[in-house]
Amino acid sequence: MTKGAKSGSGIGRRKFLGGAVGIAMVAGRGGDPSAAAAGENTYAEKLSTPIVERHQVIVAGGGPSGVIAALAAARTGADTLLVERYPFLGGNGTAGLMTCYNGFRNQKPPEALQTVKGIPAEYIAELVRLGGIADMDNYPKADHDVGSGDLPYCIGFDPEAAKVAALNLLIKEGVRLRLHSWVVAPMLSVGRVNGVICESKSGRQAIAADIVVDATGDGDLAAWAGAPFMEPGRARRSPRPHGRQPDVSPGRRTGRTRQLRRYPDRRPRGKMGAGGRRRLPRRRKPHPVGGREPA
Ligand SMILES: Cc1cc2nc3c(=O)[nH]c(=O)nc-3n(C[C@H](O)[C@H](O)[C@H](O)COP(=O)(O)OP(=O)(O)OC[C@H]3O[C@@H](n4cnc5c(N)ncnc54)[C@H](O)[C@@H]3O)c2cc1C
């Protein structure tokens, strides 16, 4: 059949695929086939989700907060499960290739006050053990014995080592892990969250828990459970279905979005070289710090 041609029965390709998807969903979830066929804008799912596990604590999200929360829970003796959508831990620090953990102490001289210790310091010690800490970074700092918990303001790290460090700490403490699993909804009973609904290659499954910790980074689970939150650019608080960190919100009114829209006009005017590569203007001055440790 040529591109754009219709099948013999007169059904267009797009229409046929839409119908097929609808039938597949109905087969899996027991919905109403007539709704999909009629081209409604909403599709009413009838779900009966199996409860596959029960735990004392579930932590949703395996970023720094989730890893630390799960470790802390397991150390109280609680049977703890951590659910993460990616196949690795570390959150924005590893998935976003952040390469620099900031904020362990007061940044300004004389660096008097270390405000973050405890499990984060253990995590850094594990990174040191794995050889995953950078020797130098762009922040001025005094000498610190990083492996023993005396942390500077900022620590450069290897994201791949950070994934392993987080995994090592959780396994050592007996935390159960479900990777490749999206938390898609809370289990709710009489206004209380008593588990999570997950989706993965195993399908849609419910996992019950006495306590659920939302460490999704954006508070998505709390928002889905109806907790109030503040939207960027708005003063009022509203329980809406999707919470977002202000920094990464695509809100139309943020200055960042306006800045992005202006970007095409502000890019460096380099010449196009051989093979279609753009040659950018050379930086005249050396970088003020240059990656060296200040004296
Ligand atoms: C652009 C940007 C740059 C930054 N740069 C730095 C920096 O250089 N240094 C620094 O120290 N901090 C930096 N930060 C801040 C830092 O990223 C956060 O403070 C930190 O990641 C917060 O950790 P978290 O565990 O709360 O959330 P996250 O790191 O966001 O972790 C959330 C985890 O939950 C998982 N998750 C989310 N939703 C679900 C779901 N529904 N189901 C299952 N899993 C889910 C995610 O995959 C992720 O692993 C930066 C932040 C941004 C946005």
PDBQT file of the ligand as one rigid body, heavy atoms in Angstrom, charges set to zero:
ROOT
HETATM    1  C1  LIG A 301      18.967  22.475  36.488  1.00  0.00    +0.000 C 
HETATM    2  C2  LIG A 301      19.392  22.106  37.882  1.00  0.00    +0.000 A 
HETATM    3  C3  LIG A 301      20.745  22.146  38.206  1.00  0.00    +0.000 A 
HETATM    4  C4  LIG A 301      21.164  21.821  39.497  1.00  0.00    +0.000 A 
HETATM    5  N1  LIG A 301      22.508  21.859  39.785  1.00  0.00    +0.000 NA
HETATM    6  C5  LIG A 301      22.931  21.486  41.005  1.00  0.00    +0.000 A 
HETATM    7  C6  LIG A 301      24.333  21.426  41.329  1.00  0.00    +0.000 A 
HETATM    8  O1  LIG A 301      25.198  21.704  40.486  1.00  0.00    +0.000 OA
HETATM    9  N2  LIG A 301      24.700  21.042  42.582  1.00  0.00    +0.000 N 
HETATM   10  C7  LIG A 301      23.774  20.708  43.535  1.00  0.00    +0.000 A 
HETATM   11  O2  LIG A 301      24.176  20.347  44.640  1.00  0.00    +0.000 OA
HETATM   12  N3  LIG A 301      22.425  20.764  43.261  1.00  0.00    +0.000 NA
HETATM   13  C8  LIG A 301      21.995  21.136  42.034  1.00  0.00    +0.000 A 
HETATM   14  N4  LIG A 301      20.648  21.164  41.748  1.00  0.00    +0.000 N 
HETATM   15  C9  LIG A 301      19.706  20.817  42.803  1.00  0.00    +0.000 C 
HETATM   16  C10 LIG A 301      19.637  19.302  42.944  1.00  0.00    +0.000 C 
HETATM   17  O3  LIG A 301      19.399  18.709  41.667  1.00  0.00    +0.000 OA
HETATM   18  C11 LIG A 301      18.479  18.944  43.884  1.00  0.00    +0.000 C 
HETATM   19  O4  LIG A 301      18.651  19.643  45.096  1.00  0.00    +0.000 OA
HETATM   20  C12 LIG A 301      18.489  17.469  44.184  1.00  0.00    +0.000 C 
HETATM   21  O5  LIG A 301      18.543  16.688  43.005  1.00  0.00    +0.000 OA
HETATM   22  C13 LIG A 301      17.208  17.148  44.961  1.00  0.00    +0.000 C 
HETATM   23  O6  LIG A 301      17.222  15.777  45.228  1.00  0.00    +0.000 OA
HETATM   24  P1  LIG A 301      15.853  14.968  45.325  1.00  0.00    +0.000 P 
HETATM   25  O7  LIG A 301      16.236  13.568  45.682  1.00  0.00    +0.000 OA
HETATM   26  O8  LIG A 301      14.919  15.698  46.208  1.00  0.00    +0.000 OA
HETATM   27  O9  LIG A 301      15.207  15.044  43.857  1.00  0.00    +0.000 OA
HETATM   28  P2  LIG A 301      15.755  14.456  42.480  1.00  0.00    +0.000 P 
HETATM   29  O10 LIG A 301      17.229  14.488  42.403  1.00  0.00    +0.000 OA
HETATM   30  O11 LIG A 301      14.972  15.153  41.425  1.00  0.00    +0.000 OA
HETATM   31  O12 LIG A 301      15.323  12.929  42.543  1.00  0.00    +0.000 OA
HETATM   32  C14 LIG A 301      13.994  12.522  42.353  1.00  0.00    +0.000 C 
HETATM   33  C15 LIG A 301      14.032  11.067  41.964  1.00  0.00    +0.000 C 
HETATM   34  O13 LIG A 301      12.710  10.585  41.917  1.00  0.00    +0.000 OA
HETATM   35  C16 LIG A 301      12.515   9.869  40.711  1.00  0.00    +0.000 C 
HETATM   36  N5  LIG A 301      11.091   9.995  40.373  1.00  0.00    +0.000 N 
HETATM   37  C17 LIG A 301      10.406  11.129  40.096  1.00  0.00    +0.000 A 
HETATM   38  N6  LIG A 301       9.122  10.854  39.866  1.00  0.00    +0.000 NA
HETATM   39  C18 LIG A 301       8.994   9.514  39.994  1.00  0.00    +0.000 A 
HETATM   40  C19 LIG A 301       7.905   8.628  39.858  1.00  0.00    +0.000 A 
HETATM   41  N7  LIG A 301       6.676   9.081  39.554  1.00  0.00    +0.000 N 
HETATM   42  N8  LIG A 301       8.104   7.307  40.042  1.00  0.00    +0.000 NA
HETATM   43  C20 LIG A 301       9.344   6.826  40.356  1.00  0.00    +0.000 A 
HETATM   44  N9  LIG A 301      10.426   7.625  40.490  1.00  0.00    +0.000 NA
HETATM   45  C21 LIG A 301      10.246   8.952  40.316  1.00  0.00    +0.000 A 
HETATM   46  C22 LIG A 301      13.421  10.539  39.707  1.00  0.00    +0.000 C 
HETATM   47  O14 LIG A 301      13.741   9.680  38.629  1.00  0.00    +0.000 OA
HETATM   48  C23 LIG A 301      14.635  10.844  40.579  1.00  0.00    +0.000 C 
HETATM   49  O15 LIG A 301      15.536   9.760  40.632  1.00  0.00    +0.000 OA
HETATM   50  C24 LIG A 301      20.203  21.470  40.477  1.00  0.00    +0.000 A 
HETATM   51  C25 LIG A 301      18.843  21.437  40.134  1.00  0.00    +0.000 A 
HETATM   52  C26 LIG A 301      18.444  21.753  38.865  1.00  0.00    +0.000 A 
HETATM   53  C27 LIG A 301      16.970  21.705  38.508  1.00  0.00    +0.000 C 
ENDROOT
TORSDOF 0
